[in-house]
Amino acid sequence: MPQRSAGLLIYRRTGGVFEFLLVHPGGPFWARKDEGAWSIPKGLVDESEDELAAARREAEEELGVAIDGDFEPVGSYRQPGGKIVTAWSVESDLDADAVRSNTFTMEWPPRSGSVKEFPEVDKAGWFSLPEAGLKILKGQRPILGDFLERQNAG
């Protein structure tokens, strides 16, 4: 059974144009990566956890603030590695510069015996649709398109 992950596509309207909040993963592997490295705030769903509850919990852990609003399902997406990401959209306007993520520890450099702490998310930003399409991980790009389809259909 593939791993399940859940996340929030947080959006706002600025001058009638949609902008999307994306997060950049912390840690040394992602430090020099930009295009195709950003993500919606998301994380693994615990075995008995509701997926929306997991998405909200993960967003709060990665952003440092609770996200409230009207959560609309967007869809489920198989990632290149096999994981399934389920996304909900929610309108919210938060200060991307005020994001304070939880942290994780890992041995760094590899095989050094030295354990270092890194933020799970090292930065967040608001992006227009064209920018978001470049920044977001390839496997998450369909989330943006499906969100816009739902907006246009409604």
N, C-alpha and C positions, 0 to 999 in steps of 0.2 A: 504494500500500500504506500503510495507516494506521501511525502511529508506535506502537511497542509499549513499554509500561511495565510494571514488575513491582514488587510490594511485599509487605509482611508485615502481616497483621492480628495484632498482638501482644495477647494477652489474659492475664488472671489471674482467679482466683476469690477473692473476698473474702466470707467468710460465706456461701458457696454461690452468690453472685451473680457473674455475669461482669462484668468491667470491661475496657475496651479502651483501648490506648495510641494516641492520635492526636497528630499534630504540626501546628503552625501555621506556615505559610510565612513566612519573613522577607522583608524588603524593604519599600519604601514603598507598593507597590500594596496589600498585605495588612494594613498597619499598623492600620487602623481597622475591619477586618472580623473578625467572630467567628463567628456562626451561619452554617453552610453554607460555612465557609472552611477547616476542618481536614481532614486527610487521614491515610491510613495512610502510614507511611514507604515511599516508592517513588521510582522514577526510570526513566529510559530504559534500554532493553536495547541493548547494543552489538550490531552486526550478527552476529557469530559467537558471542555469549555465550549460555550457558544461562540461561533465565528465572529459575530459582530462585537461581542464583549471582548474577544481577543484583539480585534482590530483597534478598538478604543483603548484598551490597556497598552498595547504596543505603541500607539501614537503618543499616549501620555508619557510613556517611558522615554521615547526618542525625542519628544519635543519639550518635555518638562511642564506641559499644561494639559489640562483635560479639554477635550473637544466635545462640544455639545451642539445639537442642531437636529435637522431632519436628515436622517441617514437613508440614502436610496441605494439599493443594490445595483451594482454595475455589471458584475459577472465573475466567472472563475476562469483562470488562465494558467495553462500548463507552461512552466518555464523550461528553458533549454536543458536544465539539469534534472527535470522531471517533477519538481515541486509544483504544487497547485497553489496559486495565489487567488484568494477571493477578495474582491474590492467593493467598497461602498463609497459613494460620493457624499460630501457634506460641505455646505457653504460656511466659511469661517474666515475672518480676517485677523490673523495674528501676526505679531512682530517676528519676522524670521531671524532678526539679529538677536532676539532674546531667547532663542532656543537653548535649552540646557538638557543635554542627553544623559542617560545613565551610562555606566562604563562597563568595560569587560577587561579581563587580564589575559595575557598570553606571553609565552616565552618569546623574547625579542632581544637581539637577533636570534634566528633559529639555532638550536643546539648550543646556545651560549650559557644556559642555566640561569639567565637573568629574566625575571618576570616583570613585565611593565603593564601599566594600566592605560587604556585608551578609551575615548568616548565612542559609544556605539554610532553616534552621528556627530560629525565634526562641523557641519554647517547645514543651513537650510536656505532656500531661496524661492522667490516667486518668479514664475516663468510664463511667458505667453505660450500659446499652443505651438508655434514653430520652434521656439527655444526648448520647450519641454520635450518635444519630439526628438530633439538632438541629445538632450541631457539624460533622458530616462533610459533605464536598461532596456535592451531590445525586447525581452520577453514581456515587459510591461507596457510597451507602446500601444497595443490594442485597447488597453484600459481607456486611454485618452479618446480614441476613435469611438468606442462604444458609449462613453459618457456624452460626447457631442451628439451622437445619433439619438440618444434618449432625450437630450435637451431640445433638439430640433423636432422630434416626434411629439413632444409635450406641448 
